């Protein structure tokens, strides 16, 4: 691992992982989370507590220190019931990174600059080591939209995209705002959902699940307004993302 990250890295192993080791080629995704707990120490304890049945490979503390909780080649318990494209139960195929943040239930806040600095270093390292495509660096809410909101709308996806660590769109703010709240025709709504399915999101016909899907998309790609409503701005973003996902 790079020396710049190494000075922040410590090990505090959790026992919450699956045997046996997996092949390196099995690691296809990186999944980003927030801890969603008031206190950092409580989050660390929970990820190491055998009774909690949860863990992650890495945790990034408020001060930017990185803790390695589960070795990469073991399956940590961070994603839960999840899906992306043809993959189900993404624990088996992913590395999970938890970032300390109280989350939506306890005073959700911006991630610190030290946290993001360490995250960029860690993600870049893992992406290179396991040959992970930037399309496969995802948030927990992307793969579990009916259960999760993390890492949420304050997470700087655009900043990661500038480092080639995830997908983003290049639409101008002026163009986006001009199309915000403009109502779509039924065939355009259908196109929007088809775009989401092509990107990788869950396929569903249930109205409540569709609403959760829209919010997950907005938390990721239209972070200034999370209302669960499709408008022309959302459609434009989805069209741009299709080009990004299939041209990279």
PyMOL commands that set and color helices and strands:
alter all, ss='L'
color gray80, all
select helices_A, chain A and resi 3-6+24-26+40-48+90-93+113-129+134-136+140-143+157-162+173-179+186-199+207-221+232-247
alter helices_A, ss='H'
color red, helices_A
select strands_A, chain A and resi 9-11+17-18+29-34+58-60+66-68+75-76+83-84+87-88+94-99+137-139
alter strands_A, ss='S'
color yellow, strands_A
deselect
rebuild
show_as cartoon
